[in-house]
Amino acid sequence: MAQSDDMFGDDDYPAYTMGRAAEITNSSQDFLRRLDEAKLITPFRSAGGHRRYSRYQLRLAARAREMVDQGTALEAACRIIILEDQLEEALRQNEEYQRRHQADAS
């Protein structure tokens, strides 16, 4: 498989321009900038300085858009999403630890 083919399956590859990211998340470019200011997502920068977003970042942005549309303040929505993401990662690590511990005990 060519290296460029690998990028299509990579959720962290910065494949989307700001304009396309705004379209996909049904938001404005200003909203995406505000998510960066709130430290929910930090877009990658191209050699020319343009913002580029990954699929993972677009999922977070879409979740923030939903929450804001439902009346949650932007800062609160970002904090909730960050905490949810941290919890999901902690649970994943715990599950991995449990599997390794059980395999070692066998």
C-alpha positions in Angstrom: 0.0 0.0 0.0 1.4 3.4 -0.9 2.0 5.9 1.8 -0.7 8.3 0.5 -3.2 5.4 0.8 -2.3 5.0 4.5 -3.3 8.6 5.1 -6.9 8.0 4.1 -7.4 5.6 7.0 -5.6 7.9 9.5 -8.0 9.8 11.7 -5.2 12.2 12.7 -4.0 13.1 9.2 -4.8 16.8 8.6 -6.6 16.3 5.3 -9.3 19.1 5.4 -8.9 22.8 4.8 -10.8 25.2 7.0 -13.4 25.8 4.4 -14.1 22.1 3.9 -14.0 21.5 7.6 -16.6 24.2 8.1 -18.8 22.6 5.5 -18.5 19.1 6.9 -19.3 20.2 10.5 -22.1 22.5 9.3 -20.4 25.5 11.0 -18.6 28.7 10.1 -14.9 29.2 9.8 -15.2 31.6 12.7 -16.7 28.8 14.9 -13.6 26.7 14.1 -11.3 29.5 15.1 -13.2 29.9 18.3 -12.7 26.1 19.0 -9.0 26.7 18.6 -9.1 29.7 21.0 -11.0 27.5 23.5 -8.3 24.9 23.1 -10.7 22.1 22.0 -8.8 21.6 18.7 -5.5 22.9 17.5 -5.4 22.6 13.7 -2.3 21.7 11.9 -0.7 24.3 9.8 0.4 23.8 6.2 3.7 25.2 4.9 1.8 28.3 3.9 0.3 28.7 7.4 -3.2 27.5 6.4 -5.2 25.6 9.0 -5.8 21.9 8.3 -8.1 19.6 10.2 -8.1 15.8 10.8 -11.2 13.6 10.9 -10.8 13.3 14.7 -10.8 17.1 15.0 -13.9 17.3 12.8 -15.7 14.9 15.1 -14.9 17.1 18.1 -16.0 20.2 16.2 -19.3 18.6 15.1 -20.0 17.5 18.7 -19.3 21.1 19.9 -21.6 22.5 17.2 -24.4 20.1 18.4 -23.9 21.2 22.0 -23.8 24.9 21.2 -26.9 24.5 19.0 -28.7 22.9 22.0 -27.9 25.9 24.2 -24.6 25.0 25.9 -22.1 27.8 26.1 -19.1 27.3 23.8 -16.6 27.2 26.7 -18.7 24.7 28.6 -19.2 22.5 25.6 -15.4 22.5 24.9 -14.7 21.5 28.5 -17.3 18.7 28.5 -15.9 17.3 25.2 -12.3 17.5 26.6 -13.4 15.6 29.7 -15.3 13.0 27.7 -12.3 12.5 25.5 -10.0 12.1 28.5 -12.4 9.6 30.2 -12.7 7.5 27.0 -8.8 7.4 26.8 -8.5 6.4 30.5 -11.1 3.7 30.0 -9.3 2.4 26.9 -6.0 2.3 28.8 -7.6 0.6 31.8 -9.1 -2.1 29.5 -5.7 -2.6 27.9 -4.1 -2.9 31.4 -6.7 -5.4 32.5 -6.1 -7.6 29.4 -2.4 -7.6 29.9 -2.8 -8.3 33.6 -5.1 -11.2 33.0 -2.8 -12.6 30.3 0.1 -12.4 32.7 -1.9 -14.2 35.4 -2.7 -17.1 33.1 
